[in-house]
Amino acid sequence: MQGIRFYLDHETPSDKRKGVHTGNVTAVFIDSGFHRWVQESQYEYCYEAIGAVLFSRNSPVCGTTASWEWLRTHAKRISEAMAREIHPELFKRLDH
């Protein structure tokens, strides 16, 4: 899918290092980046996304945002084919 990158979700950075994932994928719309105010004079870069609602495998999904920091620490970029295999519920929404 053009304009979308897929990231495998990990609950913690140590889970990411160990290769333990939640069984969910976040779809990030790469052309939707924006800066969001966090606290006094600090901003973080975010993207519009579709992600899991629950921490259970193949969770239902909804619209969300994903910060660059969260993607870096809690997610790993994967192929669309792998994302389809891991999180089919996500593609019910994306393919609709």
N, C-alpha and C positions, 0 to 999 in steps of 0.2 A: 504494500500500500504506500503510495507516495505521500510524503509530508508527515508520516507517522513513524516514530521509533518506538520499539518495544523494550521494556525493562522488566527483568525478573525481580520480584520483590523479596527482600530479606528483612526479618524482624529487627535484627540488630547488626551493627557493623561486624561483630565477631561471627555471627551466622554467615555473613557474606564471605568472610575469609575462609570459613569451614565448608562453604558450598551448600549450606542448609537453607532452602528457600521455603516460602509460604505456600507455594502452589498457585500463586496469582501473578498476573502480569499487569503493568501499567502501560497504557498507550499514550504517548506524549506527542502532541501536535507541535512540531518543531518550528513552525512559522508563527507561533502564538506567544512568543516570549515577551515578558514585561517585568518591570521592577516593582516590588511590593515593599512598602514601608514596614520595618520590623520594630525598631525602637529609635530613640533619639539619634537622628542623622545616620541611621543605618538602613540599608535596603538589601533585599535579596532578589536574585533573578529567578523567575518562575515561568512555568509553561502551563497552558491549559492541557488537561489530560482526562482520561477515563481510567478509573481504578477500582479496585475491590472495595466493597462495603464492609465485609467481615474478614476475619483472619483465618477462616476455613478455606480449604482448597477449592478452586473453581467457584469462588464467591460471586454472587450477583455484583453488578458494577453500577457506577454512577459518575457523573461529571465531577471533576475535582481540579486542583492545581498541584503541581509538583515542583518543588524548589530545586535549583541546581545542586545545592548542598545535600538534600535528601537523596537525589539520584546518585550523587557521587559516593555517599556513605552507605546507603541501604539498597541499592539496585545495581543490576548488571545488565548491560545491553545484550539483547539476544535477537535472533532472526525471527521474521514473521512466522516461518514454518514451525519453529520451536514454540513460539508464543501460542499458535493455534493448537498445538498438541497439549500444552500445559494448562491453558485457560480458555476452553471452548466457549464459556459463558460470555467472555469479553467480545468474542467475534459475533455472537448473536446480535450485539448492539452495533458493532462496527460494520457488519455486512448488511444491516437492515436498510 
